[in-house]
Amino acid sequence: MRILHTSDLHLRTDTFERWEALELIVNKAKDNSVDVLVICGDLFDSKEDAIKSYERLRKIFSEAPFQTLILPGNHDETFYEDGLYLGNNVTIISSENNVFELSDARIIAVPFKKECSSSKETVKVIHEANTHTSHTKPNILLFHGELIAPFYESDDFGERGRYMPIDLNIFKSLNFQYILAGHFHTKLSILKTSDKFFIYSGSPVSITKKERGKRKVDLLEVGKEPEELEIESFYYEELEIRLGIFDEENPVDKFIEKLKSLNIPANCSPIFKVTGHFDGAKYNLSESELNSKLQVLAKNFNPKSEVEFLAKDLGRLSNNPIFEKILKKVGKINDEELDEEGKRQLIEIFINAMM
């Protein structure tokens, strides 16, 4: 039994790259001979977007040789109440239609419920789903909500707020071997606790600039560990360019050299993160002027690119006698030469204190 798992495409009428991502996912499912494609919530960005464009799904799914299960999410939950037809072999999950018996597994789904805004309410729903699990074959839970864990931040999810929050420890005592989830956007994330897997597929296409890096989907072969598959959908890529006061070249020239070394694929929108420090007085450049120049260079290199300018001008400190003495001393502690990273860290500490 092979299952392809994704979520959070947030389809809209004006987002070509998201529809393209859906077609890439369907083709990936075909190439990997999956039995079921599951979309764990927020297939559409809103009910209004769904009403305007859902007929396009019929064409995309019409020749699919697999079954597709669509779980309502917090963005599109009310759309599915109208019972509209989305295509052959496409099943919309509801509270009354949420148990699916497969040859090698049982799938139990929990449709998004906006009234479940606390952990207590969500736990009650999950425990109810557990009463439908099989004792003779693996059980898979489909879920759209917020996993409460210290390594997930609120900005990693589709939006801030309480959307069916649940603690990972709850699943330790339940009879689900796999939890396939949606609502977490940033990246595909696989958590293992004892013999259970909790998998967020992440958005398979960059919805905002928070979703950085190549996008992926989750391929699950029942009885095995989940597998990450890359898809060639649109994504943002963060590329850091660190300026340093020991740089011998103009920061503009350093940026140009970085651009020359890059080969950016057509489906990528680069975000150049410019960090570190430079001597504006030496190059007759203020922070604002340098930022403007880099923005123009980035756009000429790739119209989709952007610059996140975080660098600081040390021109105010460059003529400070204390600063000059510190720079002469930095690099040697107990007469031992520091590496470049050690120098950088010492300078960072000093600069932050001075500024």
Order of alpha helices (4+ residues) and beta strands (2+ residues): beta-alpha-beta-alpha-alpha-beta-beta-beta-beta-alpha-beta-beta-beta-beta-beta-beta-beta-beta-beta-alpha-beta-alpha-alpha-beta-beta-alpha-alpha-beta-beta-alpha
